[in-house]
């Protein structure tokens, strides 16, 4: 790399440190002053090949569309030195956009750390190799259900066997090209899938996945009818820790609409469009500041952004990400600054566990096909499978 590229990388890293500290100050003090988003969710595709029952995409309220690479680069060039992470997903399935590899290369050009989330159904071996060669930093396999029946009942048209094959194929692709990235799997706690959760934890832990995670079921502002323990008054809401997403996370849809709440994939509270203004001006503009004020005040008046969105969202009430012990949703400035400077690279998430995953890669190489068969059409108990095939050491 030449000197100018090194200088560029150093500038971006220093700028991100500054802007992250500014974010911490804004979020922990619930300040309405200007801040920068720590994470930006960009939607490469609003189309999806699934209609998952627990996902708001099944309502089909938005038209399917793909984002162009030129449009994507315009967004990245606007935010690259002000945000730590870019997430390449929104409402739809990102792999439907065949320009995805070029988008990842654009992220590399601007030294942006990128994450891709996928339902895995389209993640062929060649696609996996393309993502790895493009320089993807992190991938998340979204798989809810650890049996054929539980998975396919929640994902109409889905094929559990293909998903399992594609996951194994991805790790084989890593071995083939010698590129190993951060990996995560995620299981949503939908009631229909809950009976297979234990199996998911145990069987996915056999694979070289850095983080086998479970997420609470988001009610998507009423799409999923989960409203237990919801406060009814402003006074009761004020006892709940303030959601930090409007200080931390920005959502940009396939048409360039900027969302006040990054999970507002129905675009019910749009604060601007990247075609009309600088992205960071939108993030700190009047509409966004009004949203933050309504959230801090717990404005329950009819038509307020808090009443329209937040009071119908179970994330504030139920999510573990909102507890004081969580690094992801900071509540105390001094604590978070100390963590930031003391933990180094690990502060922003888990590291690739290359050494501890050696035996798991060996398992995939030798018995990946056996794992697929056991997941889809088990011929023995999982306990018997462990005893017969799991690599010791």
C-alpha positions, 0 to 999 in steps of 0.5 A: 500500500502506498503512503497516501493510502496509509495516510487515508487509513490513519485519518479514517481510524482517528476520525472514527475514534473521535466520532465514536466518543462524540456519539458516547457523549450524546447517547449517554447524556441523552443530548439533543446536540449533534452526533454521528451514527455509530452504525449505518444500515444500508438496504441493498435490496427491498426484495426478498425471496422469503415471506417469514411469518415473524418478519414485517416483510411478509406484509409486502407493503413496499415494492421490491427494488435493488440499489445501484452501486453508484448510489451506494458509493454516494452514501459511503463517500458521505459517511465513511469517516463518521461511522464505525460499521456499515450493515448491508441489509434492511428489509430484503435479502441482500444476495438478490442484488448481484452487485453486492460484491462491488458494494463490498469492494467500495467499502474496502476502498473507503476503509469501512467495516462491513457486515452482511446478513443473509437468510443463506438460501442463495449463498452458493459456493461461488457466491461465498467465494465472491464475498470472501474475495471482495473483502467482506469483514463479517457475515451473519447467517439468519436461521430460525429453526433447527429442524426441517419442520420448524424451519420450513413452517416459519419460512414458506418456500424455504428449504432447510436442507439447502440452507444447511448445505450453504452454511457448510459450503461457506466454511469450505470456501473459507478453507479453499481461498484461505480467507477467514472472516468473522461469522455469526448465526442468529436465531429469532425466538419465535414461538414456533421455533422455540422447541428447537432452540436447544438443538440450534445452540448445540448443533451450530456450536459444532461449526466454526461460527464465532458467535451463535446468537439468539434474538428476542422476537421484535414485534415490528410496531405491532406486526407481531402481537407482542405487547406484554408488560408495555407501560401505558403512561408517560410516567411509566415509560420514563422508568424504562431506559431510553433506547439509544438507537436514535443516537447510534443507528441510522437506517437508509432504505433502497431509495435513499430514505433515511429512517429515524429508527433503523428498524422502521422498515415500513418507512413510517417515520422518514427524516429525509432523503440522501438525494436531497441533503448531506446524510449527516445534516439529515441525521442532525436535522429538525425531524431527527431532533424532534424524534429524539426529544419525543423519545426522551420526553416519552411524548404520548400525545397522538401523532408524536413520533414516540407514540407512533413508533416507540410506544408500539415497539417491544425492544425498549421494554424487553430487549436485553440490549437495553440493560445497563450491563450491555456494551451495545447500548451505553448508559454511563459515559465514564464506563463506556469510555474506559471500556473503549480505551481498555479493550481495544479492537475487541470493544466493537465486537467479537474477534475471529476465533481462528485458533479455537476454531481449528478443530471445528474447521476440521470437523467441517472438512471431514463431517460437514455432509454428516452434519447436514444429514443429521440436521435435516434427516437425523438417523440417530440422536444428536448425542449419538452424533456427537459421540461418533463424529465430533473431533476431540481436541 
